Amino acid sequence: ALDGDEESPTFMAGKRAHEEDAPEDTLMRRTFRFLLSIASERLFPSRRLVGGHAVGKGHWFKFEGEEGTTPATVTDQLLTEMKSIIKEDTPIVVSEKPYAEVLEYFQGSSQLFAARLLERRIPIGGLVKVSSLSSGGKQHHRL
């Protein structure tokens, strides 16, 4: 569920607080965040979606540098775009890619947190496990 009510300074994505965790919860949350980030890139290429922090049974997001409420129209657009991506029925593929290639991708796509994580944790010349999805004619990667 996306919650973009007028009382919220940002919006939240994820399960409602009263729902029980299922064994596949981690996979579902990671997939949801991946789809939300791709939808945001496609709809709002000049805006950077940040956050993804767990809040209860959901996740907190906002657009970098923007304060105040996120209009319901924006969350509706994101949800519609996510449904469009799901209808493409393209699998998320987990693979290992060369460190330099993944670092360059994250730096070039303004995923600075992921780039910093790689710089601190993965030895240069090593392989990096990434999740990838081809959508809208573009390849998307996430750690």
N, C-alpha and C positions, 0 to 999 in steps of 0.2 A: 504494500500500500504506500502511496505517496501522500504525505500530509502537507498541504500548502495553505492551511487556513490563514486568515488574516491576523491571527494572534501570534503566529510563529514568525520569528525574525529570519528563519531559514526554512528548510524543509527536511523531512525525515523520510527514509526509505527503509522498508523491512516489514517484519511481522508486528502485529499488534501485541501489546504487552501481556494480554491475557492468554495468548496462544502458547501451547506447549512446544518445547524443542523436540524435533524429530532427529533421528540418528544422522540424517543427511543434511542437517541444518547448516553446517559450515559450508558445504558445497553449494547449497541454495543461496546463502548470503553472498558468497564470493561471485557466483554467477550473476546475481541481481546487481551487485556493485559494478561488475564488468559491463553488463548491458546498459546500466544507467550512465556510465562514463562514456560509452560509445554513442549513446543517444545524445548526450550533451555535446560531444564533439561535433556530431553531424548537424544539430540544430543551432548551436551557438558557438561557432568556431573561434570567435574572438573573446569568448568568456571562458574562464578556467574554473571548472568544478573542483572544489576542495572539500576535505572532510573525510567522511566515511567512518567516523569514529562511532563505536558502539554506544548506543543510548538505550538502555533497557533491552528490548528485543528488536530494536531497529537501528538505523544508522543516521547520523547527522551530516548534512551536506549544505554548502552554500557556494555562491559564486565569489571567487576571490575579489576583494576590494569592494564588494557590495554590501551595504548595511540595510537594515529594514526588512520588510516582509518580502517573501517570494510570492508573487501573485499565483493564484490557483490556475490561471491560464498557462503559466510556465510549467507547472507540475503536470497539467493535463497534456501539454505538448510532449513532455518527456515520456509520460506513460504511453501515449500513442506511438511515439517513435520506438520505444522498447518493444511494443507489440509487433511493430513492423519488422524489426530485427529478428524477433522470434519466428515470425512467419517465413523468413528466408530459410529457416531450418538448416542453418550451417552449423556444423559441430564446432565446439571449442576444442582445440587440439593442444595437448601438453607435450612439449618437446624441449630438447636442449639446443641452445644456439650459442655461437661464439660470444664471449664476453664483450668484445669491442663492438660487435654489431648491435647487441642489445643496448649497451650503454649509449651508443650513437642514436638509436631509435628513441630512447627515453629522453635524451637531451633535446633532440629535434622536435619531439611532440609535447614539449613543456611538462613532462612528467618528472619534475625535478626531485621530488621525494624518492621516487624509484631509482633515479640516477644516483642520488646520494647514497642510498642503501647499497647499490652495486659497488660504488667506489670504496665503501668501507668493508664490505663482506666478501667480495669475490676477487680472487687473485687474477691479475691481468693475464690473459692467455687461457683462462679456464672457460668452462661451459656454464651456461646459466639456464635453469629450468624456467620456461615461460609458458603462459597460456596464450593462445592465439586464436583469433576469430577473423575470418574474411567477411566483410560486410560493406555494402555500398561501393564495391570496387576498391576497397582499401583493406590492408592487413593491419589489425590492431593487436598489440601485445600488452600483457600485464604480468607482473611477478606473481 
